[in-house]
Amino acid sequence: MTPLPTHEPFEMIIRVQPGDIDEMGHVNNVIYLRWVQEVATAHWYAAATAEQKASLLWVVARHEIDYLRPAMPNQDLVLRTWVGPAGGRHFTRHVEILRQTDGKPLARALSHWVPVDVETKRPVKAGPDVYAMFSREEE
């Protein structure tokens, strides 16, 4: 299987589920954070080589998220992610959550991920292949 081009945005579409809605009648902020993690993880599993997936897991060191508009019940959303710069053990990742019908952004996130050895579950320095595939300089 040929890995996906990792410097291009990766997208997945989801539908807001009844359990995502809070007492305000829209998607709870915690759900947005779950989606940020889900799209990042999906990108890793879609793009990484078998060897990379067998040796590394990822943990979040930091999330920054801006909530722009509410997501409502039964809406279809586009989760879009792309990689940013990496340094040391920190890899930057961007996520946008968009309403599919009109492309309006609902949330934007910036996360810092750290590679972890699959066996020891301890942070490790990724190999040059991971840096080449999952980092890039900001434009």
Steps between C-alpha positions, in 0.01 A plus 500: 500500500638840403503751786292815456676829428531627857566864420157535340194548719327180608121509532223290640128567523299433813140554603413665830343233721230551766751422777722788380237759597508674838240688702554808281364307200827490305816290495686503831852646493651172619366329187693739277816396680413134446461571128840674492657183637298269276598672174867517604500131585318411177761695301784313673345159428421593139842647419762327714690199379443161660840529672416842641163382631665194658755709691327827595192627678421867566399699807389860519720746686281803432176606329393853411149530361288790382125446491354715222143377438279232653447164336142385514323162511522284186737736314770349282844642577835489326796431727817621326853460632851572379847491652713795601857530622666250732786552737653263749220268602212739426303479177253776418165420343218728383130408491200681359143391559272627224127483434473290185203687349673838473863445604471740795761430768358390835829448684874514443761320705875486530642195677845382600546124483785290638602160360498214748665160469230240444666255743617722787230770462776758563578805284762439233669698227342400170714395207576725204230325297232616746635856497498499120142375480337672799659843519548800281594859540218751529433702188 
